[in-house]
Amino acid sequence: MAKIKTGELTGPALDWAVQEIEYQRMIAEGEHVKQWALDDHRAGASISPYSTDWLWGGQILEREGISIYRMTSDWSAAYIPSGAAQDGPTPLIAAMRAYVAFKRGNEVDVPEELM
């Protein structure tokens, strides 16, 4: 695992961090998660496209109440009322960074092969 600043997460590393949070949320809420799915995820395989596909990331924005807004050339997202906010080149990247920042802080561990 390698430590990276949440505001620098992108691509598979960002999607992996979001998926890690989602699996932990599902387990905490009593949803069944197959062990092979967890094993594949933790090995850096089978990562869902949260930061590029509204079908995946949009559900989190809606469920969590993440606000997105346009900056000058980038987007910004805020996890209200926590104050966790992040920027990104797209609305989904900014929102997923804000989600990770709220749940994990300003630095996260991700598998090195995803960096």
Rosetta constraint file for C-alpha pairs under 8 A:
AtomPair CA 1 CA 109 HARMONIC 5.67 0.50
AtomPair CA 1 CA 110 HARMONIC 5.21 0.50
AtomPair CA 1 CA 111 HARMONIC 4.36 0.50
AtomPair CA 1 CA 112 HARMONIC 5.25 0.50
AtomPair CA 2 CA 109 HARMONIC 5.19 0.50
AtomPair CA 2 CA 110 HARMONIC 5.46 0.50
AtomPair CA 2 CA 111 HARMONIC 6.04 0.50
AtomPair CA 2 CA 112 HARMONIC 5.27 0.50
AtomPair CA 3 CA 107 HARMONIC 6.37 0.50
AtomPair CA 3 CA 108 HARMONIC 5.41 0.50
AtomPair CA 3 CA 109 HARMONIC 4.39 0.50
AtomPair CA 3 CA 110 HARMONIC 6.51 0.50
AtomPair CA 4 CA 8 HARMONIC 6.94 0.50
AtomPair CA 4 CA 9 HARMONIC 7.07 0.50
AtomPair CA 4 CA 107 HARMONIC 5.42 0.50
AtomPair CA 4 CA 108 HARMONIC 5.57 0.50
AtomPair CA 4 CA 109 HARMONIC 6.39 0.50
AtomPair CA 4 CA 110 HARMONIC 7.47 0.50
AtomPair CA 5 CA 9 HARMONIC 6.76 0.50
AtomPair CA 5 CA 106 HARMONIC 5.68 0.50
AtomPair CA 5 CA 107 HARMONIC 4.29 0.50
AtomPair CA 5 CA 108 HARMONIC 6.47 0.50
AtomPair CA 6 CA 97 HARMONIC 6.10 0.50
AtomPair CA 6 CA 100 HARMONIC 6.93 0.50
AtomPair CA 6 CA 101 HARMONIC 6.11 0.50
AtomPair CA 6 CA 105 HARMONIC 7.36 0.50
AtomPair CA 6 CA 106 HARMONIC 5.10 0.50
AtomPair CA 6 CA 107 HARMONIC 5.17 0.50
AtomPair CA 6 CA 108 HARMONIC 6.37 0.50
AtomPair CA 7 CA 86 HARMONIC 6.27 0.50
AtomPair CA 7 CA 87 HARMONIC 7.04 0.50
AtomPair CA 7 CA 88 HARMONIC 7.89 0.50
AtomPair CA 7 CA 97 HARMONIC 6.28 0.50
AtomPair CA 7 CA 106 HARMONIC 7.33 0.50
AtomPair CA 9 CA 13 HARMONIC 6.07 0.50
AtomPair CA 9 CA 14 HARMONIC 4.91 0.50
AtomPair CA 9 CA 97 HARMONIC 6.99 0.50
AtomPair CA 10 CA 14 HARMONIC 4.80 0.50
AtomPair CA 10 CA 15 HARMONIC 7.57 0.50
AtomPair CA 10 CA 51 HARMONIC 7.94 0.50
AtomPair CA 10 CA 93 HARMONIC 7.17 0.50
AtomPair CA 11 CA 15 HARMONIC 6.34 0.50
AtomPair CA 11 CA 51 HARMONIC 7.21 0.50
AtomPair CA 12 CA 16 HARMONIC 5.85 0.50
AtomPair CA 12 CA 47 HARMONIC 7.11 0.50
AtomPair CA 12 CA 49 HARMONIC 7.90 0.50
AtomPair CA 12 CA 114 HARMONIC 5.91 0.50
AtomPair CA 12 CA 115 HARMONIC 7.86 0.50
AtomPair CA 13 CA 17 HARMONIC 6.27 0.50
AtomPair CA 13 CA 110 HARMONIC 6.34 0.50
AtomPair CA 13 CA 111 HARMONIC 7.64 0.50
AtomPair CA 13 CA 114 HARMONIC 5.18 0.50
AtomPair CA 13 CA 115 HARMONIC 6.11 0.50
AtomPair CA 14 CA 18 HARMONIC 6.32 0.50
AtomPair CA 14 CA 51 HARMONIC 7.12 0.50
AtomPair CA 14 CA 96 HARMONIC 7.39 0.50
AtomPair CA 14 CA 97 HARMONIC 7.27 0.50
AtomPair CA 15 CA 19 HARMONIC 6.07 0.50
AtomPair CA 15 CA 47 HARMONIC 6.50 0.50
AtomPair CA 15 CA 48 HARMONIC 6.42 0.50
AtomPair CA 15 CA 49 HARMONIC 5.96 0.50
AtomPair CA 15 CA 50 HARMONIC 5.49 0.50
AtomPair CA 15 CA 51 HARMONIC 6.10 0.50
AtomPair CA 16 CA 20 HARMONIC 6.09 0.50
AtomPair CA 16 CA 41 HARMONIC 7.48 0.50
AtomPair CA 16 CA 44 HARMONIC 7.25 0.50
AtomPair CA 16 CA 47 HARMONIC 5.95 0.50
AtomPair CA 16 CA 48 HARMONIC 7.63 0.50
AtomPair CA 16 CA 110 HARMONIC 7.30 0.50
AtomPair CA 17 CA 21 HARMONIC 6.46 0.50
AtomPair CA 17 CA 100 HARMONIC 6.86 0.50
AtomPair CA 17 CA 108 HARMONIC 7.71 0.50
AtomPair CA 17 CA 110 HARMONIC 6.73 0.50
AtomPair CA 18 CA 22 HARMONIC 6.17 0.50
AtomPair CA 18 CA 50 HARMONIC 7.13 0.50
AtomPair CA 18 CA 96 HARMONIC 6.84 0.50
AtomPair CA 18 CA 99 HARMONIC 7.58 0.50
AtomPair CA 18 CA 100 HARMONIC 6.28 0.50
AtomPair CA 19 CA 23 HARMONIC 6.07 0.50
AtomPair CA 19 CA 41 HARMONIC 7.93 0.50
AtomPair CA 19 CA 47 HARMONIC 7.11 0.50
AtomPair CA 19 CA 48 HARMONIC 6.99 0.50
AtomPair CA 19 CA 50 HARMONIC 7.86 0.50
AtomPair CA 20 CA 24 HARMONIC 6.32 0.50
AtomPair CA 20 CA 41 HARMONIC 7.74 0.50
AtomPair CA 21 CA 25 HARMONIC 6.10 0.50
AtomPair CA 21 CA 100 HARMONIC 7.65 0.50
AtomPair CA 21 CA 103 HARMONIC 7.41 0.50
AtomPair CA 22 CA 26 HARMONIC 6.09 0.50
AtomPair CA 23 CA 27 HARMONIC 6.20 0.50
AtomPair CA 23 CA 33 HARMONIC 7.38 0.50
AtomPair CA 23 CA 38 HARMONIC 7.68 0.50
AtomPair CA 24 CA 28 HARMONIC 6.10 0.50
AtomPair CA 25 CA 29 HARMONIC 6.14 0.50
AtomPair CA 26 CA 30 HARMONIC 6.32 0.50
AtomPair CA 26 CA 31 HARMONIC 5.08 0.50
AtomPair CA 26 CA 32 HARMONIC 7.36 0.50
AtomPair CA 26 CA 33 HARMONIC 7.35 0.50
AtomPair CA 27 CA 31 HARMONIC 5.43 0.50
AtomPair CA 27 CA 32 HARMONIC 6.68 0.50
AtomPair CA 27 CA 33 HARMONIC 6.78 0.50
AtomPair CA 33 CA 37 HARMONIC 7.08 0.50
AtomPair CA 33 CA 38 HARMONIC 7.30 0.50
AtomPair CA 34 CA 38 HARMONIC 6.65 0.50
AtomPair CA 35 CA 39 HARMONIC 6.12 0.50
AtomPair CA 36 CA 40 HARMONIC 6.04 0.50
AtomPair CA 37 CA 41 HARMONIC 6.11 0.50
AtomPair CA 37 CA 46 HARMONIC 7.81 0.50
AtomPair CA 38 CA 42 HARMONIC 6.06 0.50
AtomPair CA 39 CA 43 HARMONIC 6.17 0.50
AtomPair CA 40 CA 44 HARMONIC 6.51 0.50
AtomPair CA 40 CA 45 HARMONIC 5.11 0.50
AtomPair CA 40 CA 46 HARMONIC 6.05 0.50
AtomPair CA 41 CA 45 HARMONIC 5.21 0.50
AtomPair CA 41 CA 46 HARMONIC 5.71 0.50
AtomPair CA 41 CA 47 HARMONIC 6.40 0.50
AtomPair CA 42 CA 111 HARMONIC 8.00 0.50
AtomPair CA 43 CA 111 HARMONIC 7.75 0.50
AtomPair CA 44 CA 111 HARMONIC 6.60 0.50
AtomPair CA 44 CA 113 HARMONIC 7.58 0.50
AtomPair CA 44 CA 114 HARMONIC 7.10 0.50
AtomPair CA 48 CA 56 HARMONIC 7.36 0.50
AtomPair CA 49 CA 53 HARMONIC 5.67 0.50
AtomPair CA 49 CA 56 HARMONIC 6.49 0.50
AtomPair CA 49 CA 57 HARMONIC 7.59 0.50
AtomPair CA 50 CA 54 HARMONIC 7.26 0.50
AtomPair CA 50 CA 55 HARMONIC 7.96 0.50
AtomPair CA 50 CA 56 HARMONIC 4.88 0.50
AtomPair CA 50 CA 57 HARMONIC 4.32 0.50
AtomPair CA 50 CA 92 HARMONIC 7.53 0.50
AtomPair CA 50 CA 96 HARMONIC 7.29 0.50
AtomPair CA 51 CA 56 HARMONIC 7.92 0.50
AtomPair CA 51 CA 57 HARMONIC 6.04 0.50
AtomPair CA 51 CA 92 HARMONIC 5.01 0.50
AtomPair CA 51 CA 93 HARMONIC 4.97 0.50
AtomPair CA 51 CA 96 HARMONIC 6.20 0.50
AtomPair CA 52 CA 57 HARMONIC 7.46 0.50
AtomPair CA 52 CA 92 HARMONIC 6.41 0.50
AtomPair CA 52 CA 93 HARMONIC 7.32 0.50
AtomPair CA 53 CA 57 HARMONIC 6.13 0.50
AtomPair CA 53 CA 58 HARMONIC 7.69 0.50
AtomPair CA 53 CA 92 HARMONIC 7.88 0.50
AtomPair CA 54 CA 58 HARMONIC 4.54 0.50
AtomPair CA 54 CA 59 HARMONIC 7.53 0.50
AtomPair CA 54 CA 92 HARMONIC 7.44 0.50
AtomPair CA 55 CA 59 HARMONIC 6.73 0.50
AtomPair CA 56 CA 60 HARMONIC 7.40 0.50
AtomPair CA 57 CA 61 HARMONIC 6.54 0.50
AtomPair CA 57 CA 92 HARMONIC 6.51 0.50
AtomPair CA 57 CA 96 HARMONIC 7.22 0.50
AtomPair CA 58 CA 62 HARMONIC 6.25 0.50
AtomPair CA 58 CA 92 HARMONIC 7.70 0.50
AtomPair CA 59 CA 63 HARMONIC 5.99 0.50
AtomPair CA 60 CA 64 HARMONIC 5.71 0.50
AtomPair CA 60 CA 65 HARMONIC 7.94 0.50
AtomPair CA 60 CA 66 HARMONIC 7.88 0.50
AtomPair CA 61 CA 65 HARMONIC 5.60 0.50
AtomPair CA 61 CA 66 HARMONIC 4.88 0.50
AtomPair CA 61 CA 67 HARMONIC 7.42 0.50
AtomPair CA 61 CA 95 HARMONIC 7.01 0.50
AtomPair CA 62 CA 66 HARMONIC 6.87 0.50
AtomPair CA 64 CA 79 HARMONIC 7.59 0.50
AtomPair CA 65 CA 79 HARMONIC 6.81 0.50
AtomPair CA 65 CA 80 HARMONIC 6.84 0.50
AtomPair CA 66 CA 77 HARMONIC 6.63 0.50
AtomPair CA 66 CA 78 HARMONIC 5.71 0.50
AtomPair CA 66 CA 79 HARMONIC 4.71 0.50
AtomPair CA 66 CA 80 HARMONIC 6.40 0.50
AtomPair CA 66 CA 95 HARMONIC 6.64 0.50
AtomPair CA 66 CA 98 HARMONIC 7.89 0.50
AtomPair CA 66 CA 99 HARMONIC 7.72 0.50
AtomPair CA 67 CA 77 HARMONIC 5.42 0.50
AtomPair CA 67 CA 78 HARMONIC 5.23 0.50
AtomPair CA 67 CA 79 HARMONIC 6.49 0.50
AtomPair CA 67 CA 80 HARMONIC 7.20 0.50
AtomPair CA 67 CA 95 HARMONIC 7.63 0.50
AtomPair CA 68 CA 75 HARMONIC 7.04 0.50
AtomPair CA 68 CA 76 HARMONIC 5.70 0.50
AtomPair CA 68 CA 77 HARMONIC 4.24 0.50
AtomPair CA 68 CA 78 HARMONIC 6.50 0.50
AtomPair CA 68 CA 91 HARMONIC 6.37 0.50
AtomPair CA 68 CA 94 HARMONIC 7.68 0.50
AtomPair CA 68 CA 95 HARMONIC 6.72 0.50
AtomPair CA 69 CA 75 HARMONIC 5.86 0.50
AtomPair CA 69 CA 76 HARMONIC 5.44 0.50
AtomPair CA 69 CA 77 HARMONIC 6.34 0.50
AtomPair CA 69 CA 91 HARMONIC 7.64 0.50
AtomPair CA 70 CA 74 HARMONIC 6.36 0.50
AtomPair CA 70 CA 75 HARMONIC 4.57 0.50
AtomPair CA 70 CA 76 HARMONIC 6.22 0.50
AtomPair CA 71 CA 75 HARMONIC 5.21 0.50
AtomPair CA 71 CA 76 HARMONIC 6.43 0.50
AtomPair CA 73 CA 89 HARMONIC 7.59 0.50
AtomPair CA 74 CA 87 HARMONIC 6.74 0.50
AtomPair CA 74 CA 88 HARMONIC 5.72 0.50
AtomPair CA 74 CA 89 HARMONIC 4.82 0.50
AtomPair CA 74 CA 90 HARMONIC 6.77 0.50
AtomPair CA 75 CA 87 HARMONIC 5.55 0.50
AtomPair CA 75 CA 88 HARMONIC 5.32 0.50
AtomPair CA 75 CA 89 HARMONIC 5.88 0.50
AtomPair CA 75 CA 90 HARMONIC 5.82 0.50
AtomPair CA 75 CA 91 HARMONIC 5.52 0.50
AtomPair CA 75 CA 94 HARMONIC 6.22 0.50
AtomPair CA 76 CA 85 HARMONIC 7.03 0.50
AtomPair CA 76 CA 86 HARMONIC 5.69 0.50
AtomPair CA 76 CA 87 HARMONIC 4.21 0.50
AtomPair CA 76 CA 88 HARMONIC 6.31 0.50
AtomPair CA 76 CA 91 HARMONIC 7.04 0.50
AtomPair CA 76 CA 94 HARMONIC 5.52 0.50
AtomPair CA 76 CA 95 HARMONIC 7.36 0.50
AtomPair CA 77 CA 85 HARMONIC 5.47 0.50
AtomPair CA 77 CA 86 HARMONIC 5.52 0.50
AtomPair CA 77 CA 87 HARMONIC 6.30 0.50
AtomPair CA 77 CA 91 HARMONIC 7.28 0.50
AtomPair CA 77 CA 94 HARMONIC 5.30 0.50
AtomPair CA 77 CA 95 HARMONIC 4.94 0.50
AtomPair CA 77 CA 98 HARMONIC 6.10 0.50
AtomPair CA 78 CA 83 HARMONIC 6.39 0.50
AtomPair CA 78 CA 84 HARMONIC 5.70 0.50
AtomPair CA 78 CA 85 HARMONIC 4.18 0.50
AtomPair CA 78 CA 86 HARMONIC 6.66 0.50
AtomPair CA 78 CA 95 HARMONIC 7.17 0.50
AtomPair CA 78 CA 98 HARMONIC 6.08 0.50
AtomPair CA 79 CA 83 HARMONIC 5.93 0.50
AtomPair CA 79 CA 84 HARMONIC 5.24 0.50
AtomPair CA 79 CA 85 HARMONIC 6.21 0.50
AtomPair CA 79 CA 98 HARMONIC 6.14 0.50
AtomPair CA 79 CA 99 HARMONIC 6.71 0.50
AtomPair CA 79 CA 102 HARMONIC 6.99 0.50
AtomPair CA 80 CA 84 HARMONIC 7.35 0.50
AtomPair CA 82 CA 102 HARMONIC 7.15 0.50
AtomPair CA 84 CA 98 HARMONIC 5.82 0.50
AtomPair CA 84 CA 99 HARMONIC 7.79 0.50
AtomPair CA 84 CA 101 HARMONIC 6.17 0.50
AtomPair CA 84 CA 102 HARMONIC 5.38 0.50
AtomPair CA 85 CA 97 HARMONIC 7.94 0.50
AtomPair CA 85 CA 98 HARMONIC 5.09 0.50
AtomPair CA 85 CA 101 HARMONIC 7.51 0.50
AtomPair CA 86 CA 94 HARMONIC 5.50 0.50
AtomPair CA 86 CA 95 HARMONIC 7.15 0.50
AtomPair CA 86 CA 97 HARMONIC 5.84 0.50
AtomPair CA 86 CA 98 HARMONIC 4.98 0.50
AtomPair CA 86 CA 101 HARMONIC 7.75 0.50
AtomPair CA 87 CA 93 HARMONIC 7.76 0.50
AtomPair CA 87 CA 94 HARMONIC 4.73 0.50
AtomPair CA 87 CA 95 HARMONIC 7.93 0.50
AtomPair CA 87 CA 97 HARMONIC 7.57 0.50
AtomPair CA 87 CA 98 HARMONIC 7.97 0.50
AtomPair CA 88 CA 93 HARMONIC 5.43 0.50
AtomPair CA 88 CA 94 HARMONIC 4.29 0.50
AtomPair CA 88 CA 97 HARMONIC 7.93 0.50
AtomPair CA 89 CA 93 HARMONIC 6.79 0.50
AtomPair CA 89 CA 94 HARMONIC 7.13 0.50
AtomPair CA 90 CA 94 HARMONIC 6.29 0.50
AtomPair CA 91 CA 95 HARMONIC 6.06 0.50
AtomPair CA 92 CA 96 HARMONIC 5.93 0.50
AtomPair CA 93 CA 97 HARMONIC 6.07 0.50
AtomPair CA 94 CA 98 HARMONIC 6.22 0.50
AtomPair CA 95 CA 99 HARMONIC 6.19 0.50
AtomPair CA 96 CA 100 HARMONIC 6.17 0.50
AtomPair CA 97 CA 101 HARMONIC 6.00 0.50
AtomPair CA 98 CA 102 HARMONIC 6.11 0.50
AtomPair CA 99 CA 103 HARMONIC 6.23 0.50
AtomPair CA 100 CA 104 HARMONIC 5.54 0.50
AtomPair CA 100 CA 105 HARMONIC 6.92 0.50
AtomPair CA 101 CA 105 HARMONIC 4.38 0.50
AtomPair CA 101 CA 106 HARMONIC 5.43 0.50
AtomPair CA 101 CA 107 HARMONIC 7.69 0.50
AtomPair CA 104 CA 108 HARMONIC 6.49 0.50
AtomPair CA 110 CA 114 HARMONIC 7.13 0.50
AtomPair CA 110 CA 115 HARMONIC 7.74 0.50
AtomPair CA 111 CA 115 HARMONIC 7.30 0.50
